């Protein structure tokens, strides 16, 4: 009888162990190479979304660059997205991040689409998001714009690089129909500046329009 029970236990262990290992591997986030910090230019966004009532579009807020998110990025190929089911972000984290991000909906979206691919908890992910955002210095000329103005893409990238003592290739502009959409910043996993790879989109035009913050 003892031998029969022992054999049964051994068979059970041999069956369960591979399943547990497979489950563990299934929940491991995919590998990624660095981070992409996305900063949106609020005046252009609000001009194209007149029905938006989030904090970035509130009249009188004079909002300039807004934190959009921190995204895992690959050196080649598509970056990982939506890597696991995402529980709602805790209220205390949401309330804190609303200092930097315009809506609770965006906070949850960024966790679901990008945060789940980092291997971090939601608390650790948003702590890293905040750290990355605070590390970037925005050249003063942009928040102080008093009228719409066109800027050379290369000049904006260079101004960010100079302000942050970073390589020029660490900054890329995204645009739509000639309007600046935002600045994207390439950071290594320790949140130090690094050159962006070709997987990061770049504005195809030579100039972008920036609307004023007032």
C-alpha positions in Angstrom: 0.0 0.0 0.0 2.8 2.4 0.9 4.4 1.9 -2.5 1.1 2.5 -4.3 0.5 5.8 -2.5 4.1 6.9 -3.1 3.9 6.1 -6.8 0.6 8.1 -7.0 2.2 11.1 -5.3 5.1 11.0 -7.6 2.9 10.8 -10.7 0.9 13.8 -9.3 4.0 15.8 -8.8 5.3 15.0 -12.3 2.0 16.2 -13.8 1.6 19.3 -11.7 5.2 20.6 -11.9 5.2 21.2 -15.6 1.8 22.9 -15.4 3.0 25.2 -12.7 6.1 26.0 -14.7 4.1 26.7 -17.8 1.7 28.9 -15.8 4.7 30.8 -14.4 6.2 31.4 -17.8 2.8 32.4 -19.2 2.6 35.3 -16.8 6.2 36.5 -17.3 6.2 39.8 -19.2 8.0 39.9 -22.5 11.4 41.3 -22.7 11.9 44.9 -23.7 15.0 47.0 -24.2 14.3 50.5 -22.8 11.5 53.0 -21.9 9.8 55.7 -24.0 8.4 58.6 -22.0 5.6 60.3 -23.9 4.8 64.0 -23.3 1.8 65.5 -25.1 1.5 69.1 -26.1 -1.8 70.0 -24.5 -2.7 73.2 -26.5 -2.8 71.2 -29.8 -4.6 68.3 -28.3 -7.3 70.5 -26.8 -7.7 72.5 -30.0 -8.5 69.2 -31.8 -10.7 67.8 -29.0 -13.0 70.7 -28.1 -15.3 68.4 -26.1 -12.5 67.2 -23.8 -13.1 68.4 -20.2 -10.0 66.9 -18.5 -7.7 69.0 -16.5 -5.3 69.6 -19.4 -8.0 71.4 -21.4 -9.5 73.5 -18.5 -9.5 77.1 -19.5 -7.0 79.1 -17.5 -4.8 76.2 -16.6 -2.1 77.2 -19.2 -1.1 73.6 -19.6 1.9 72.9 -21.7 3.5 69.4 -21.9 1.4 66.8 -20.2 2.5 63.4 -19.0 1.0 60.7 -21.3 2.8 57.6 -20.2 6.0 55.5 -19.9 6.1 52.7 -22.5 8.3 49.6 -22.7 10.2 49.9 -26.1 12.0 47.3 -28.3 15.1 48.0 -30.3 13.6 46.1 -33.2 10.1 45.0 -33.9 6.9 46.1 -32.2 6.9 47.0 -28.5 5.0 44.8 -26.1 1.5 45.9 -25.2 -1.4 44.7 -23.0 0.7 41.8 -21.5 -1.7 40.6 -18.8 -5.1 41.2 -17.3 -5.0 44.5 -15.3 -6.8 45.1 -12.0 -8.1 48.6 -11.4 -5.4 50.9 -10.2 -5.7 51.7 -6.5 -7.5 55.0 -5.7 -4.6 56.4 -3.7 -2.3 55.9 -6.7 -4.8 57.4 -9.1 -5.3 60.4 -6.8 -1.6 60.9 -6.6 -1.0 60.6 -10.4 -3.7 63.1 -11.2 -1.1 65.7 -10.3 0.7 64.7 -13.5 -1.8 63.0 -15.8 -5.1 64.6 -16.9 -7.6 61.8 -16.1 -8.2 58.6 -14.2 -9.2 56.9 -17.4 -5.8 57.6 -18.9 -4.1 56.3 -15.8 -6.0 53.0 -16.0 -5.4 52.8 -19.7 -1.6 53.3 -19.4 -1.4 50.6 -16.7 -3.4 48.1 -18.8 -1.6 48.8 -22.1 1.9 49.5 -21.0 2.4 49.0 -17.3 1.5 45.3 -17.4 4.5 44.7 -19.7 7.1 46.0 -17.3 7.0 43.3 -14.7 6.3 45.9 -12.0 3.4 46.3 -9.7 1.1 49.2 -10.4 2.6 51.1 -7.5 6.1 50.6 -8.6 5.2 51.3 -12.3 3.6 54.7 -11.5 6.5 55.6 -9.2 8.8 55.0 -12.1 6.5 57.0 -14.4 6.6 60.0 -12.0 10.4 59.7 -11.6 10.8 59.7 -15.4 8.5 62.7 -15.9 10.2 64.8 -13.2 13.6 64.1 -14.6 12.9 65.9 -17.9 13.4 69.6 -18.0 11.2 71.4 -20.6 12.9 74.5 -22.3 11.1 77.6 -20.9 10.3 79.0 -24.4 7.5 76.5 -25.0 5.3 76.9 -21.9 5.7 80.7 -22.3 4.3 80.8 -25.9 1.9 83.7 -26.4 0.9 82.9 -30.0 0.9 80.0 -32.4 4.4 79.4 -33.9 6.1 77.0 -36.2 9.3 75.4 -35.0 11.9 73.3 -36.8 11.7 69.7 -35.7 15.5 69.5 -35.4 15.5 72.7 -33.3 13.0 71.4 -30.8 14.8 68.2 -30.4 18.1 70.0 -29.9 16.6 72.4 -27.4 15.4 69.5 -25.2 18.8 67.8 -25.5 20.6 70.9 -24.5 18.3 71.6 -21.6 18.8 68.1 -20.3 22.4 67.6 -21.1 21.4 64.6 -23.2 22.2 63.2 -26.6 20.0 64.8 -29.3 18.9 61.3 -30.5 17.2 60.8 -27.1 14.3 63.0 -28.2 11.8 62.5 -31.0 8.8 64.6 -32.1 5.5 63.1 -33.1 3.1 65.2 -35.2 -0.2 65.0 -37.1 -1.1 67.2 -40.1 1.8 69.6 -39.2 0.7 70.0 -35.6 3.0 68.9 -32.8 1.5 65.9 -31.0 4.2 65.4 -28.4 7.8 64.8 -27.5 9.0 61.3 -26.8 12.0 60.7 -24.7 14.2 57.5 -24.8 15.4 56.3 -21.4 17.2 53.1 -20.3 15.8 51.0 -17.6 17.6 53.1 -15.0 15.9 56.2 -16.6 19.1 57.6 -18.0 18.9 59.2 -21.5 19.8 57.0 -24.4 19.5 57.3 -28.2 16.2 56.3 -29.6 16.1 53.4 -32.1 14.3 53.3 -35.5 11.3 51.7 -33.8 10.4 55.2 -32.3 8.2 57.2 -34.7 9.5 60.6 -35.9 7.6 63.5 -37.4 8.0 63.3 -41.2 7.8 67.0 -41.7 10.6 69.5 -41.1 8.4 71.9 -39.0 5.6 71.6 -36.4 3.0 74.1 -35.2 2.7 74.7 -31.5 -0.4 76.6 -30.2 0.0 78.8 -27.2 -0.7 77.7 -23.6 -3.0 80.7 -22.8 
